[in-house]
């Protein structure tokens, strides 16, 4: 039975293994920690809602139609970030820039709609101090909105690099990392929407 070759002064060499870029590995570690944050919040929300008998009266005041529009916006933005990554793989910098810009604009639109929704809730007297349901509502959707802002900044920086060819050859691979992050943001909302607005 043959043994791995041993380099001079070293240990036996290991078989070739697929290399995972550190940036991608770091993004997965970050998303894993974020899953625990949102998972804890969603779990606490579900348990408290069951214990409180469903919060039927409070949950009737959320704007489901506006939230549905925002869901459509966010799902569409996931498609555009996929197209941006496909453009990178095809070597098309300008097409990648266009899809990144659309993703950023959709993210900003999501925040604008969310701001409109918050304004409506607050104008009717529903603030974070109005009850446990509203505390959860503003905490979870607000934390999600902060993550959307982070994604917009990430995608906007990549758009600038692609649009004006600012070291694009060195940063184009980061579109994949931005896509992973943006899909996570989308997935969190897919959980939030039915739990907060439909249940």
FIKOLZA-1660 file (N, C-alpha, C; in steps of 0.1 Angstrom, whole numbers, plus 5000, padded with zeros to 4 digits):
% residues 199
   i   px   py   pz ch aa at
   1 5009 4988 5000  A  X  N
   1 5000 5000 5000  A  X CA
   1 5009 5012 5000  A  X  C
   2 5007 5021 4990  A  X  N
   2 5015 5033 4989  A  X CA
   2 5011 5044 4999  A  X  C
   3 5021 5052 5003  A  X  N
   3 5018 5062 5013  A  X CA
   3 5021 5076 5006  A  X  C
   4 5014 5087 5011  A  X  N
   4 5016 5100 5005  A  X CA
   4 5031 5104 5005  A  X  C
   5 5035 5110 4995  A  X  N
   5 5049 5115 4994  A  X CA
   5 5052 5125 5006  A  X  C
   6 5064 5124 5011  A  X  N
   6 5067 5133 5022  A  X CA
   6 5077 5143 5017  A  X  C
   7 5074 5156 5017  A  X  N
   7 5083 5166 5013  A  X CA
   7 5095 5167 5023  A  X  C
   8 5106 5173 5018  A  X  N
   8 5118 5174 5027  A  X CA
   8 5114 5183 5039  A  X  C
   9 5117 5177 5051  A  X  N
   9 5115 5184 5063  A  X CA
   9 5100 5187 5066  A  X  C
  10 5091 5180 5060  A  X  N
  10 5077 5183 5062  A  X CA
  10 5069 5170 5065  A  X  C
  11 5056 5172 5066  A  X  N
  11 5047 5160 5068  A  X CA
  11 5042 5155 5055  A  X  C
  12 5036 5144 5055  A  X  N
  12 5031 5138 5042  A  X CA
  12 5021 5148 5036  A  X  C
  13 5022 5150 5023  A  X  N
  13 5013 5159 5016  A  X CA
  13 4999 5152 5014  A  X  C
  14 4989 5161 5015  A  X  N
  14 4975 5156 5014  A  X CA
  14 4970 5156 5000  A  X  C
  15 4961 5148 4997  A  X  N
  15 4955 5148 4983  A  X CA
  15 4950 5162 4980  A  X  C
  16 4949 5165 4967  A  X  N
  16 4943 5178 4963  A  X CA
  16 4929 5179 4968  A  X  C
  17 4926 5191 4974  A  X  N
  17 4913 5194 4979  A  X CA
  17 4908 5206 4973  A  X  C
  18 4895 5207 4971  A  X  N
  18 4889 5220 4965  A  X CA
  18 4892 5232 4974  A  X  C
  19 4897 5242 4968  A  X  N
  19 4900 5254 4976  A  X CA
  19 4887 5263 4976  A  X  C
  20 4883 5267 4988  A  X  N
  20 4872 5276 4990  A  X CA
  20 4878 5290 4993  A  X  C
  21 4875 5300 4985  A  X  N
  21 4880 5313 4987  A  X CA
  21 4877 5318 5001  A  X  C
  22 4886 5325 5008  A  X  N
  22 4884 5330 5021  A  X CA
  22 4872 5339 5022  A  X  C
  23 4870 5347 5012  A  X  N
  23 4859 5356 5012  A  X CA
  23 4845 5349 5013  A  X  C
  24 4845 5338 5005  A  X  N
  24 4832 5330 5004  A  X CA
  24 4830 5323 5018  A  X  C
  25 4841 5318 5023  A  X  N
  25 4840 5311 5036  A  X CA
  25 4836 5321 5047  A  X  C
  26 4842 5333 5047  A  X  N
  26 4838 5343 5056  A  X CA
  26 4824 5347 5055  A  X  C
  27 4819 5348 5043  A  X  N
  27 4804 5351 5041  A  X CA
  27 4795 5340 5047  A  X  C
  28 4799 5328 5045  A  X  N
  28 4791 5317 5050  A  X CA
  28 4791 5317 5066  A  X  C
  29 4803 5320 5072  A  X  N
  29 4803 5321 5086  A  X CA
  29 4795 5332 5091  A  X  C
  30 4795 5344 5084  A  X  N
  30 4787 5355 5088  A  X CA
  30 4772 5352 5087  A  X  C
  31 4768 5346 5076  A  X  N
  31 4754 5342 5074  A  X CA
  31 4750 5332 5085  A  X  C
  32 4759 5323 5089  A  X  N
  32 4755 5313 5099  A  X CA
  32 4752 5320 5112  A  X  C
  33 4760 5330 5116  A  X  N
  33 4757 5338 5128  A  X CA
  33 4744 5345 5127  A  X  C
  34 4741 5351 5115  A  X  N
  34 4729 5358 5113  A  X CA
  34 4717 5349 5113  A  X  C
  35 4718 5337 5109  A  X  N
  35 4707 5327 5110  A  X CA
  35 4703 5325 5124  A  X  C
  36 4713 5324 5133  A  X  N
  36 4711 5322 5147  A  X CA
  36 4703 5334 5153  A  X  C
  37 4707 5346 5149  A  X  N
  37 4701 5359 5154  A  X CA
  37 4686 5359 5150  A  X  C
  38 4684 5357 5137  A  X  N
  38 4670 5358 5132  A  X CA
  38 4662 5345 5137  A  X  C
  39 4669 5334 5137  A  X  N
  39 4662 5322 5142  A  X CA
  39 4657 5323 5156  A  X  C
  40 4666 5330 5165  A  X  N
  40 4662 5332 5178  A  X CA
  40 4650 5341 5179  A  X  C
  41 4650 5352 5172  A  X  N
  41 4639 5362 5172  A  X CA
  41 4626 5355 5167  A  X  C
  42 4627 5348 5156  A  X  N
  42 4615 5342 5150  A  X CA
  42 4609 5331 5160  A  X  C
  43 4618 5323 5166  A  X  N
  43 4614 5313 5176  A  X CA
  43 4607 5320 5188  A  X  C
  44 4613 5331 5193  A  X  N
  44 4607 5338 5204  A  X CA
  44 4593 5344 5200  A  X  C
  45 4592 5349 5188  A  X  N
  45 4580 5355 5183  A  X CA
  45 4569 5344 5183  A  X  C
  46 4572 5332 5177  A  X  N
  46 4562 5321 5176  A  X CA
  46 4558 5317 5190  A  X  C
  47 4567 5315 5199  A  X  N
  47 4563 5310 5212  A  X CA
  47 4555 5320 5220  A  X  C
  48 4559 5333 5219  A  X  N
  48 4551 5343 5226  A  X CA
  48 4537 5345 5220  A  X  C
  49 4537 5343 5207  A  X  N
  49 4524 5345 5200  A  X CA
  49 4514 5334 5204  A  X  C
  50 4519 5322 5205  A  X  N
  50 4511 5310 5210  A  X CA
  50 4507 5313 5224  A  X  C
  51 4516 5317 5232  A  X  N
  51 4513 5320 5247  A  X CA
  51 4503 5331 5248  A  X  C
  52 4503 5341 5239  A  X  N
  52 4494 5352 5240  A  X CA
  52 4481 5350 5233  A  X  C
  53 4479 5338 5228  A  X  N
  53 4466 5335 5221  A  X CA
  53 4465 5340 5207  A  X  C
  54 4477 5344 5201  A  X  N
  54 4477 5347 5187  A  X CA
  54 4478 5362 5183  A  X  C
  55 4476 5371 5193  A  X  N
  55 4477 5385 5190  A  X CA
  55 4468 5389 5179  A  X  C
  56 4456 5384 5179  A  X  N
  56 4447 5386 5167  A  X CA
  56 4444 5400 5165  A  X  C
  57 4440 5407 5176  A  X  N
  57 4436 5421 5174  A  X CA
  57 4447 5430 5169  A  X  C
  58 4459 5428 5175  A  X  N
  58 4471 5436 5171  A  X CA
  58 4475 5433 5156  A  X  C
  59 4475 5420 5153  A  X  N
  59 4480 5417 5140  A  X CA
  59 4470 5421 5128  A  X  C
  60 4458 5424 5132  A  X  N
  60 4448 5429 5122  A  X CA
  60 4452 5443 5116  A  X  C
  61 4461 5450 5123  A  X  N
  61 4464 5463 5119  A  X CA
  61 4476 5464 5110  A  X  C
  62 4483 5453 5108  A  X  N
  62 4495 5454 5099  A  X CA
  62 4490 5455 5084  A  X  C
  63 4497 5461 5076  A  X  N
  63 4493 5464 5062  A  X CA
  63 4498 5452 5053  A  X  C
  64 4490 5442 5051  A  X  N
  64 4494 5430 5044  A  X CA
  64 4496 5433 5029  A  X  C
  65 4488 5442 5023  A  X  N
  65 4489 5445 5009  A  X CA
  65 4503 5452 5006  A  X  C
  66 4506 5462 5015  A  X  N
  66 4519 5468 5013  A  X CA
  66 4531 5458 5014  A  X  C
  67 4530 5450 5024  A  X  N
  67 4540 5439 5027  A  X CA
  67 4541 5430 5015  A  X  C
  68 4530 5427 5008  A  X  N
  68 4530 5418 4997  A  X CA
  68 4537 5424 4985  A  X  C
  69 4535 5437 4983  A  X  N
  69 4542 5445 4973  A  X CA
  69 4557 5444 4976  A  X  C
  70 4561 5446 4988  A  X  N
  70 4575 5446 4992  A  X CA
  70 4581 5432 4990  A  X  C
  71 4573 5422 4992  A  X  N
  71 4578 5408 4990  A  X CA
  71 4581 5406 4975  A  X  C
  72 4572 5411 4966  A  X  N
  72 4574 5410 4952  A  X CA
  72 4587 5418 4948  A  X  C
  73 4589 5429 4954  A  X  N
  73 4601 5437 4951  A  X CA
  73 4614 5430 4955  A  X  C
  74 4614 5424 4966  A  X  N
  74 4626 5417 4971  A  X CA
  74 4628 5404 4963  A  X  C
  75 4618 5397 4960  A  X  N
  75 4620 5385 4952  A  X CA
  75 4626 5389 4938  A  X  C
  76 4621 5399 4932  A  X  N
  76 4626 5404 4919  A  X CA
  76 4641 5408 4921  A  X  C
  77 4644 5414 4932  A  X  N
  77 4658 5418 4933  A  X CA
  77 4667 5406 4935  A  X  C
  78 4662 5395 4940  A  X  N
  78 4670 5383 4940  A  X CA
  78 4673 5378 4926  A  X  C
  79 4663 5379 4917  A  X  N
  79 4665 5375 4903  A  X CA
  79 4676 5384 4897  A  X  C
  80 4676 5397 4900  A  X  N
  80 4685 5406 4893  A  X CA
  80 4700 5404 4898  A  X  C
  81 4701 5400 4911  A  X  N
  81 4715 5397 4916  A  X CA
  81 4720 5384 4910  A  X  C
  82 4711 5375 4907  A  X  N
  82 4715 5363 4900  A  X CA
  82 4720 5366 4886  A  X  C
  83 4713 5375 4879  A  X  N
  83 4717 5379 4866  A  X CA
  83 4730 5387 4866  A  X  C
  84 4733 5394 4876  A  X  N
  84 4745 5401 4878  A  X CA
  84 4757 5391 4879  A  X  C
  85 4755 5381 4887  A  X  N
  85 4765 5370 4888  A  X CA
  85 4767 5363 4875  A  X  C
  86 4756 5360 4868  A  X  N
  86 4757 5354 4855  A  X CA
  86 4765 5362 4845  A  X  C
  87 4763 5375 4846  A  X  N
  87 4770 5385 4837  A  X CA
  87 4785 5384 4840  A  X  C
  88 4789 5383 4853  A  X  N
  88 4803 5382 4857  A  X CA
  88 4809 5370 4851  A  X  C
  89 4802 5359 4852  A  X  N
  89 4807 5346 4847  A  X CA
  89 4808 5347 4832  A  X  C
  90 4800 5355 4825  A  X  N
  90 4800 5356 4810  A  X CA
  90 4811 5367 4806  A  X  C
  91 4817 5373 4816  A  X  N
  91 4827 5383 4813  A  X CA
  91 4822 5397 4808  A  X  C
  92 4809 5399 4811  A  X  N
  92 4803 5412 4807  A  X CA
  92 4802 5422 4818  A  X  C
  93 4811 5430 4819  A  X  N
  93 4812 5440 4830  A  X CA
  93 4800 5450 4830  A  X  C
  94 4797 5455 4818  A  X  N
  94 4786 5465 4816  A  X CA
  94 4772 5459 4820  A  X  C
  95 4770 5446 4816  A  X  N
  95 4757 5440 4819  A  X CA
  95 4756 5437 4834  A  X  C
  96 4768 5433 4840  A  X  N
  96 4768 5432 4855  A  X CA
  96 4765 5445 4862  A  X  C
  97 4770 5456 4857  A  X  N
  97 4768 5469 4863  A  X CA
  97 4753 5472 4862  A  X  C
  98 4746 5469 4851  A  X  N
  98 4732 5472 4849  A  X CA
  98 4724 5464 4860  A  X  C
  99 4727 5452 4861  A  X  N
  99 4719 5444 4870  A  X CA
  99 4722 5447 4885  A  X  C
 100 4734 5451 4888  A  X  N
 100 4737 5455 4901  A  X CA
 100 4729 5468 4904  A  X  C
 101 4729 5477 4895  A  X  N
 101 4722 5490 4897  A  X CA
 101 4707 5487 4899  A  X  C
 102 4701 5478 4891  A  X  N
 102 4687 5475 4893  A  X CA
 102 4685 5469 4907  A  X  C
 103 4694 5460 4911  A  X  N
 103 4693 5454 4925  A  X CA
 103 4693 5465 4936  A  X  C
 104 4702 5475 4934  A  X  N
 104 4703 5486 4944  A  X CA
 104 4690 5494 4944  A  X  C
 105 4685 5497 4932  A  X  N
 105 4672 5505 4931  A  X CA
 105 4660 5497 4937  A  X  C
 106 4660 5484 4935  A  X  N
 106 4649 5476 4941  A  X CA
 106 4651 5476 4956  A  X  C
 107 4663 5475 4961  A  X  N
 107 4665 5476 4975  A  X CA
 107 4661 5489 4981  A  X  C
 108 4664 5500 4975  A  X  N
 108 4659 5513 4979  A  X CA
 108 4644 5514 4979  A  X  C
 109 4638 5509 4968  A  X  N
 109 4624 5509 4967  A  X CA
 109 4617 5501 4979  A  X  C
 110 4623 5490 4982  A  X  N
 110 4619 5482 4994  A  X CA
 110 4619 5490 5007  A  X  C
 111 4630 5497 5009  A  X  N
 111 4631 5506 5021  A  X CA
 111 4621 5517 5020  A  X  C
 112 4619 5523 5009  A  X  N
 112 4609 5534 5007  A  X CA
 112 4595 5529 5011  A  X  C
 113 4591 5517 5006  A  X  N
 113 4578 5511 5009  A  X CA
 113 4577 5508 5024  A  X  C
 114 4588 5503 5029  A  X  N
 114 4588 5500 5044  A  X CA
 114 4586 5512 5052  A  X  C
 115 4593 5523 5048  A  X  N
 115 4591 5536 5055  A  X CA
 115 4577 5541 5054  A  X  C
 116 4571 5539 5043  A  X  N
 116 4556 5543 5041  A  X CA
 116 4548 5535 5051  A  X  C
 117 4551 5522 5052  A  X  N
 117 4544 5513 5060  A  X CA
 117 4545 5517 5075  A  X  C
 118 4558 5520 5079  A  X  N
 118 4560 5524 5093  A  X CA
 118 4553 5537 5096  A  X  C
 119 4553 5546 5086  A  X  N
 119 4546 5559 5088  A  X CA
 119 4531 5557 5091  A  X  C
 120 4525 5548 5083  A  X  N
 120 4511 5545 5085  A  X CA
 120 4508 5539 5098  A  X  C
 121 4517 5529 5103  A  X  N
 121 4515 5523 5116  A  X CA
 121 4516 5533 5127  A  X  C
 122 4526 5542 5126  A  X  N
 122 4529 5551 5137  A  X CA
 122 4518 5562 5137  A  X  C
 123 4513 5566 5126  A  X  N
 123 4502 5576 5125  A  X CA
 123 4489 5571 5132  A  X  C
 124 4488 5558 5132  A  X  N
 124 4476 5552 5139  A  X CA
 124 4479 5548 5153  A  X  C
 125 4490 5553 5158  A  X  N
 125 4494 5551 5172  A  X CA
 125 4500 5538 5176  A  X  C
 126 4505 5530 5165  A  X  N
 126 4511 5517 5168  A  X CA
 126 4526 5519 5168  A  X  C
 127 4532 5520 5180  A  X  N
 127 4547 5522 5181  A  X CA
 127 4553 5509 5188  A  X  C
 128 4566 5509 5189  A  X  N
 128 4572 5497 5196  A  X CA
 128 4567 5495 5210  A  X  C
 129 4562 5506 5217  A  X  N
 129 4557 5505 5230  A  X CA
 129 4542 5502 5232  A  X  C
 130 4536 5499 5220  A  X  N
 130 4522 5497 5220  A  X CA
 130 4518 5483 5225  A  X  C
 131 4528 5474 5226  A  X  N
 131 4525 5460 5231  A  X CA
 131 4536 5451 5226  A  X  C
 132 4535 5439 5230  A  X  N
 132 4545 5429 5227  A  X CA
 132 4546 5426 5212  A  X  C
 133 4534 5425 5206  A  X  N
 133 4534 5422 5192  A  X CA
 133 4541 5433 5184  A  X  C
 134 4538 5446 5187  A  X  N
 134 4545 5457 5180  A  X CA
 134 4560 5458 5183  A  X  C
 135 4564 5454 5195  A  X  N
 135 4578 5453 5198  A  X CA
 135 4585 5443 5189  A  X  C
 136 4579 5432 5188  A  X  N
 136 4585 5422 5179  A  X CA
 136 4584 5427 5164  A  X  C
 137 4573 5432 5160  A  X  N
 137 4571 5437 5147  A  X CA
 137 4582 5447 5143  A  X  C
 138 4585 5457 5151  A  X  N
 138 4595 5467 5147  A  X CA
 138 4609 5462 5149  A  X  C
 139 4611 5453 5159  A  X  N
 139 4624 5447 5160  A  X CA
 139 4628 5439 5148  A  X  C
 140 4620 5430 5145  A  X  N
 140 4623 5420 5134  A  X CA
 140 4623 5427 5120  A  X  C
 141 4613 5435 5117  A  X  N
 141 4613 5442 5104  A  X CA
 141 4624 5453 5103  A  X  C
 142 4626 5459 5115  A  X  N
 142 4637 5469 5115  A  X CA
 142 4651 5463 5113  A  X  C
 143 4653 5452 5120  A  X  N
 143 4666 5446 5119  A  X CA
 143 4668 5441 5104  A  X  C
 144 4657 5436 5099  A  X  N
 144 4658 5431 5085  A  X CA
 144 4661 5443 5076  A  X  C
 145 4655 5455 5078  A  X  N
 145 4657 5467 5070  A  X CA
 145 4672 5471 5071  A  X  C
 146 4678 5470 5083  A  X  N
 146 4692 5473 5084  A  X CA
 146 4701 5464 5076  A  X  C
 147 4697 5451 5075  A  X  N
 147 4704 5442 5066  A  X CA
 147 4702 5445 5051  A  X  C
 148 4690 5450 5048  A  X  N
 148 4688 5455 5034  A  X CA
 148 4697 5467 5031  A  X  C
 149 4699 5476 5041  A  X  N
 149 4708 5487 5039  A  X CA
 149 4722 5483 5037  A  X  C
 150 4726 5473 5045  A  X  N
 150 4740 5467 5043  A  X CA
 150 4742 5461 5029  A  X  C
 151 4731 5454 5024  A  X  N
 151 4732 5448 5011  A  X CA
 151 4733 5459 5000  A  X  C
 152 4725 5469 5002  A  X  N
 152 4725 5480 4992  A  X CA
 152 4739 5487 4991  A  X  C
 153 4745 5489 5003  A  X  N
 153 4759 5495 5002  A  X CA
 153 4769 5485 4995  A  X  C
 154 4768 5472 4998  A  X  N
 154 4776 5462 4992  A  X CA
 154 4774 5462 4977  A  X  C
 155 4762 5462 4973  A  X  N
 155 4759 5461 4958  A  X CA
 155 4762 5474 4951  A  X  C
 156 4760 5485 4958  A  X  N
 156 4763 5498 4952  A  X CA
 156 4778 5500 4950  A  X  C
 157 4787 5495 4959  A  X  N
 157 4801 5496 4958  A  X CA
 157 4806 5487 4946  A  X  C
 158 4799 5476 4944  A  X  N
 158 4803 5467 4933  A  X CA
 158 4798 5473 4920  A  X  C
 159 4786 5480 4920  A  X  N
 159 4781 5487 4908  A  X CA
 159 4791 5497 4904  A  X  C
 160 4796 5505 4913  A  X  N
 160 4806 5516 4910  A  X CA
 160 4818 5510 4904  A  X  C
 161 4823 5499 4909  A  X  N
 161 4835 5492 4904  A  X CA
 161 4832 5487 4890  A  X  C
 162 4820 5482 4887  A  X  N
 162 4817 5477 4874  A  X CA
 162 4815 5488 4864  A  X  C
 163 4807 5499 4868  A  X  N
 163 4804 5509 4859  A  X CA
 163 4816 5518 4855  A  X  C
 164 4825 5520 4864  A  X  N
 164 4837 5528 4860  A  X CA
 164 4850 5520 4860  A  X  C
 165 4848 5507 4860  A  X  N
 165 4860 5498 4859  A  X CA
 165 4871 5501 4869  A  X  C
 166 4866 5502 4882  A  X  N
 166 4875 5505 4893  A  X CA
 166 4880 5492 4899  A  X  C
 167 4891 5487 4893  A  X  N
 167 4897 5475 4897  A  X CA
 167 4887 5463 4896  A  X  C
 168 4879 5464 4886  A  X  N
 168 4868 5454 4884  A  X CA
 168 4873 5440 4884  A  X  C
 169 4885 5438 4877  A  X  N
 169 4890 5424 4876  A  X CA
 169 4894 5418 4889  A  X  C
 170 4896 5427 4899  A  X  N
 170 4900 5422 4912  A  X CA
 170 4888 5420 4922  A  X  C
 171 4877 5427 4919  A  X  N
 171 4866 5426 4928  A  X CA
 171 4853 5419 4922  A  X  C
 172 4854 5416 4909  A  X  N
 172 4842 5410 4903  A  X CA
 172 4837 5397 4910  A  X  C
 173 4846 5389 4915  A  X  N
 173 4842 5377 4922  A  X CA
 173 4834 5380 4934  A  X  C
 174 4834 5392 4939  A  X  N
 174 4826 5395 4951  A  X CA
 174 4811 5396 4948  A  X  C
 175 4808 5397 4936  A  X  N
 175 4793 5397 4932  A  X CA
 175 4787 5384 4937  A  X  C
 176 4794 5373 4937  A  X  N
 176 4789 5360 4942  A  X CA
 176 4786 5361 4957  A  X  C
 177 4795 5368 4964  A  X  N
 177 4794 5370 4979  A  X CA
 177 4782 5379 4982  A  X  C
 178 4781 5389 4974  A  X  N
 178 4769 5398 4975  A  X CA
 178 4756 5391 4972  A  X  C
 179 4756 5382 4963  A  X  N
 179 4745 5374 4960  A  X CA
 179 4741 5365 4971  A  X  C
 180 4750 5359 4978  A  X  N
 180 4748 5350 4989  A  X CA
 180 4741 5358 5000  A  X  C
 181 4746 5370 5003  A  X  N
 181 4741 5379 5013  A  X CA
 181 4727 5383 5010  A  X  C
 182 4725 5387 4997  A  X  N
 182 4712 5392 4993  A  X CA
 182 4701 5381 4993  A  X  C
 183 4705 5369 4989  A  X  N
 183 4695 5358 4990  A  X CA
 183 4691 5355 5005  A  X  C
 184 4701 5357 5014  A  X  N
 184 4698 5355 5028  A  X CA
 184 4688 5365 5033  A  X  C
 185 4690 5378 5029  A  X  N
 185 4680 5389 5032  A  X CA
 185 4666 5385 5027  A  X  C
 186 4666 5381 5014  A  X  N
 186 4653 5377 5008  A  X CA
 186 4647 5365 5016  A  X  C
 187 4655 5355 5019  A  X  N
 187 4650 5343 5027  A  X CA
 187 4644 5347 5040  A  X  C
 188 4651 5356 5047  A  X  N
 188 4645 5361 5060  A  X CA
 188 4632 5367 5058  A  X  C
 189 4630 5375 5048  A  X  N
 189 4617 5382 5046  A  X CA
 189 4607 5372 5042  A  X  C
 190 4610 5361 5035  A  X  N
 190 4601 5351 5031  A  X CA
 190 4595 5344 5044  A  X  C
 191 4603 5343 5054  A  X  N
 191 4598 5338 5067  A  X CA
 191 4590 5349 5075  A  X  C
 192 4595 5361 5074  A  X  N
 192 4588 5372 5082  A  X CA
 192 4574 5375 5076  A  X  C
 193 4573 5375 5063  A  X  N
 193 4560 5379 5057  A  X CA
 193 4548 5370 5062  A  X  C
 194 4549 5357 5061  A  X  N
 194 4538 5349 5065  A  X CA
 194 4536 5349 5080  A  X  C
 195 4547 5349 5088  A  X  N
 195 4546 5349 5102  A  X CA
 195 4540 5362 5108  A  X  C
 196 4544 5373 5103  A  X  N
 196 4540 5386 5109  A  X CA
 196 4527 5391 5102  A  X  C
 197 4525 5389 5089  A  X  N
 197 4514 5395 5082  A  X CA
 197 4503 5386 5079  A  X  C
 198 4505 5373 5078  A  X  N
 198 4495 5364 5073  A  X CA
 198 4489 5354 5084  A  X  C
 199 4497 5351 5094  A  X  N
 199 4493 5341 5104  A  X CA
 199 4484 5348 5114  A  X  C
% end
